[in-house]
């Protein structure tokens, strides 16, 4: 499996989710299975089958998170000299020339992305269009909503 770029915040978020699944969710499901077994015939026991299905999802999630963490390439941009270049983990302040407004995004890993928090995936069209560019550059990015022209106002490594 190839290395998965993540910020420190993203790794911590995954570790917390893993801890929750292992220490809280897994025991809850095991308890639900034990309780459902007490109700008798397992062939027609909906609670039992539901709990077993939840167990499968939980164990699958645990394995997926453990694999991602073991292959994580943690990138801490605060330890990199800022030369105004857009890189993974950078926060970019853009001027959207089309709508005449500033927009701010931080480029993060796929698991960390959340557009409501302006966290965009390294694999998103905007991030791919910005990587390698520098402060002052103008870029045209092909988004699902059409082409958008941006000017990079500032690149921060925070």
N, C-alpha and C positions, 0 to 999 in steps of 0.2 A: 504494500500500500504506500502511496506517495505521501510526502509530508503535507500536513494541513496547516496553512498559516492561520494564526490566532493571536489576538491581543491578550494581554494579561487579564483584562476584564472578562474576555470570552472564556478563557480557561477556568477562571474562578467560577463563572456562571455554570459551566458544565460540571465542575467538581461538586458544586452545591446540589445540582439536579441529581447527580449520581448518588450522592450521600442520601438525599431524600428517598430515591427509589430503593436503595439497599436497606436503609435503616427504618423507614417508615412505611412506604408503600408495600414492599415485599412482605413484611410481617403481617400487615393488614390483610393481604390476599391469602396468605397461608392460613390465617385465622378464619377467613370467610370460607375457604375450602373445607377446613375441619368442621366448621359449623354446618355446612351444607351436607357433609357426609352423614351427619347425625340424623338427617331427615329420611334416610332409607335409600330406596332404589335409585341408583345413580343414572340409569338409562333415561329416566324421565325427570330428573332433578334439574330444573332450569337454573337454580341458584348455583349448583355445583358446576355446570357447564359454563356459566357466565364467569364464575371465579377462575376457572381453569383458563378461559380465554384471556382474562385480564392478566393472569400469571404469565401467559405466553408473551403478551405485549410488553409487560414489565421487564421480563428477562431479556427480550429482544432489545429494548431500549438500553438496558444496562450494558449489554455486549457492544452495542453501537457506540455509546459514550466512551466506554473503556478503550475501544479501538481508536476513536478520534483522539483521545487524550494521549494514548501511547504514540501516536503519529503526529502530535502537535508540534508545530514549529512556532514557538512563542517569539513574537516580535514586539520589542519595547521601543517605540519611536522616541521616547524621551532620552534614550541613550545614544541616539544617532544625531550627528551634526546636521542642523537644518540649513540646507542650501537652497530652500525655496522650491524644491522638486517634490512633486506628488508621488508618494510611495504608500505602501500598505500601512495602515494605522494612522495616517495623516488626517488632520481635519482641514478641510478646504473651504474657504469662503469665496463664493462665486457671484458674479453679477450676471443674471439671466437677461440677456440683451432683448429677448423677445417680449418678456413681460415687465421689463424695467424694474426688477427687484433683486435683492441679494438672497442667496440661498447658502446654507452651510451643510456640509456632509462630512462624515467620517467614514473612511474606507476600512471595512472589517471583514472577518471571515464569514462564510455562508451561514454558520450557526448563530452568529451574533447579529446579523442584519435585522433591522427593524426601522422601516421607513418613518414610522411615527416619531422615532427618536433621532431621525436623520442619520441612521447608521446604515450604510449601503454596502452590499456584498462586493467583494473584489471582482466577482464575476458579472456584476451588473453592467449594462451599457454605459452608464455614466462613469463608473469607476474605470472601466477598460479604456474609455476615451480620455480620462484624465491622467492615468499612470504615466509617469515620465515627463509630464509637462511641468512648466515652472511659472512662478508668479509673473503676471503680466501677459501670459499667453492667452490667445483667443482660440477656442475650440468649438467645433460643431459636432454635436453628439446625436446620433440617430437613436431616438427613444421610441417606445411603442406609440407615443402620442405624436411622433413626427420629429423632424430635426429641430434641435434647440442650440442656440449659439450662446456660449458662456465666455466671460473673461475671468481669469483666475486673479482674484484680488489679493489673497493671502493664503499661505500654506503654513499650518502650525503642526508641530510635533509635540502634542500635549497628552 
